[in-house]
Amino acid sequence: MISIAELRETLALVIYNKYFEFFMMSIIILSAMLVGIDTFELDPFYQEIIFTLDQMITIIFVMEIIMRISAYEKPLAFFKDGWNIFDFIIVAASLIPVAGNESTVARLLRIFRVLRLITILPELKGILNALFKSAKSIGYVMVLMFIIFYIYAVMGTIFFEDAKSGSWKDLGVALLTLFQIMTFEGWTDIMYESMETHPYSWVFYVSFIVLTAYTFLNMIIGIIIETLNDEHKKDKLQEEQNEKELLKELVEQNRVLIEKVEHLKKVMYEKKN
């Protein structure tokens, strides 16, 4: 009779096995593909096949979540990890029935199952963790960027209020125009229109692009990369620490084993004599 502890250990070995992880990764990708295929007009026969496969995938996801929860000594400990909660919510959302009035909502929720790749691939998880940890610094850069946007928008409404296209008629439109300029979408047309009445207006546009598209956006990218590098260093230090602790444990076990062997030899020698 298998004990509960042995069952938990067996489940843990299965869940963290690389072949099982590859299998779940394949299921997630297949799930995303089925949602994409379902957007085409298909024969009812193929639609039925897709529906059946989708139901099977949902069952696999539910079984996998149950296995992961059961692998914990205390099931509620599963929900202490934010990524586990993320997986649980996605799987729970997949249980919404596809038929009926909720069909559109259910199909939309099913495409989010591809996000479960994040929890399976440590590299993706590391990138997202770095993004979350750098949110505060990025927020300050975004505030500074908004101040620059606001200043240039007000300047634009003052300098180019007579533009025929109406790109600078009020503050709201000016902010949208600046966003268009920052993304390089037809910004030269806007600039040339302004230069017809203000020949030196190119300074306004070039300076804005240098500040936003080149300076602030690169600052955001730099912050994310720096945070990502810090996370990699922390992970490496943690791995080294774990290796040291494991080595100490092995040395201690080896010492205890040698003492037992020596004691056994001594006992056997005393019996012979």
Sequence and secondary structure as in RCSB ss.txt:
>XXXX:A:sequence
MISIAELRETLALVIYNKYFEFFMMSIIILSAMLVGIDTFELDPFYQEIIFTLDQMITIIFVMEIIMRISAYEKP
LAFFKDGWNIFDFIIVAASLIPVAGNESTVARLLRIFRVLRLITILPELKGILNALFKSAKSIGYVMVLMFIIFY
IYAVMGTIFFEDAKSGSWKDLGVALLTLFQIMTFEGWTDIMYESMETHPYSWVFYVSFIVLTAYTFLNMIIGIII
ETLNDEHKKDKLQEEQNEKELLKELVEQNRVLIEKVEHLKKVMYEKKN
>XXXX:A:secstr
   HHHHHHHHHHHHT HHHHHHHHHHHHHHHHHHHHTTS   HHHHHHHHHHHHHHHHHHHHHHHHHHHTSSSG
GGGGGSHHHHHHHHHHHHHTS SSSTTHHHHHHHHHGGGGGHHHH HHHHHHHHHHHHTHHHHHHHHHHHHHHHH
HHHHHHHHHSTT TT TTSSHHHHHHHHHHHHTTSSHHHHHHHHHTT GGGHHHHHHHHIIIIIIIHHHHHHHHH
HHHHHHHHHHHHHHHHHHHHHHHHHHHHHHHHHHHHHHHHHHHHHHH 
